[in-house]
Amino acid sequence: MFELPGTLDAASGKRTPGSEKAVLVHVDFSFRGMSSGRASSRKFSTTKVDDDALAEFRELATSAGAQPVAVVTGTRRTPDAKYLIGTGKAEEVREIIQREGAELVLVDYELAPSQERNLERLLECRVLDRTGLILDIFAQRATSHEGRLQVELAQLRHLSTRLVRGWTHLERQKGGIGLRGPGETQLETDRRLLSLRIKQLNKRLDKVQNQRDQSRRARRKAEVPTVSLVGYTNAGKSTLFNRLTEAEVYAADQLFATLDPTLRRLKLADTGTIILADTVGFIRHLPHDLVAAFRSTLEETCQADLLLHIIDASNENHQEQMTQVNAVLKEIGADEIPQIEIYNKIDLMPEHPARLDEDEDGQVHRAWCSAQTGDGLELIKKALDQRFSADQLHEWVRVPASNGRLRAKLFEVGKVLTEWVEDNGDMLLEIELARRDFESLQKTEGVQALDETPVHEPRI
């Protein structure tokens, strides 16, 4: 639907650059207001941020498989209603297309449907805006059933806005035997088919979401904490996830290397088991259709007990990236969840060794590490332990001689500090474990804490 030509590797899901040459168009607007014929709250200016935005857009284009042959930049006070970039700049792009033999124009903004059509008619080649480009990359990278459904839904929602006075053949009515009369225009047929497909996808995604909800309810019932990794795309989330959990999630130095969420267990020394979730990376001005389509995936972030905000510390513009991530978190309702900032890639910054930074209350709020080398990962586990061990209990319990299974369970879920056996064979254990695990054992095994500390001499 929005896919770019090139060779698609079925194994990795990535498209190698094809022969299609693309012209990149990036224009700065120095005011706050309309950016593409629609209301917008973005502010564009000729600052370093825009240089970074252009570099990111170039990387998006190459990630999709395009071969950039020219970059057209400029500055406008207001966007042009017909072409967005203005008639003069559009003519400049047209000359470059003819000179370079380009087949595609990529525009680093969200084009209104009429602007996209006007540019295609003038330039006589395909025009794709930022949203369409990101959707193409997502279509390449989605590997799970759910991910493909979500991408297709986002693509159809985007396409539905483009079925407005598109081409003349869409305005002809059907004819023939049995079809004469008012009939139905081809445009109306396309709209109806799109609407039916969108409804089907929503139903299938609702079913997948129900399955996710069941898994979340099971985790909440077992009171297992969930920690979600969030951050700007290509900040190193999947590499860090693999290092911490020994998983094999695909990780690469590219935008949106992985889309599908992955959950793994992580055993901490004091807290016990927690669930670590790797999620899709965010990006500047993530399309709203994509956010809506990936609602069930993003709910893994919304339902988390703690967020690890992964930051590329080596990127000069990491503060702006942090702002963009926090904006998306606010949009999906996850801005109130506690965060620990993880400054990654310190192997590229010798002046920043691995360490933990604490706030005035003694809580770790920032960690410095390198997912690539493994430096500082134990500090992250220590920080997680500190965050969740505040709910740890230190108790003495009695285990009947006949209940060896309960003794094994205590060793599994907690830390046994002291143990001795009384004359009747009962075992007394001094343990440290999470409150949730102790309350669970109270319900299932009838475990009760002793009223006072035993004074017997231990006999291990």
Helices and strands as residue ranges (DSSP letters): E 6-8, E 15-17, E 21-29, H 48-64, E 67-76, H 87-100, E 104-107, H 113-123, E 126-129, H 130-141, H 145-160, G 168-171, H 186-221, E 226-231, H 237-245, E 262-268, E 272-278, H 288-293, H 295-302, E 306-312, H 318-331, E 339-344, G 346-348, E 355-358, E 364-368, H 377-389, E 392-399, H 404-413, E 415-421, E 427-434, H 435-445
